[in-house]
Amino acid sequence: MGAILDVTEMLKEPAGMAIALVVVVGGYFFVKWVFAEHPDDEK
């Protein structure tokens, strides 16, 4: 519970918003990379 409160406090600051945005975008590209089809995969 304490971690959730820390995150919500961080998001109230501009730097915290920027960090959260970087984490979300990084997570999006990581998931996209993991689930991407590889050219050598058999179909």
Long-range contacts (C-beta under 8 A, 24 or more apart in sequence): none
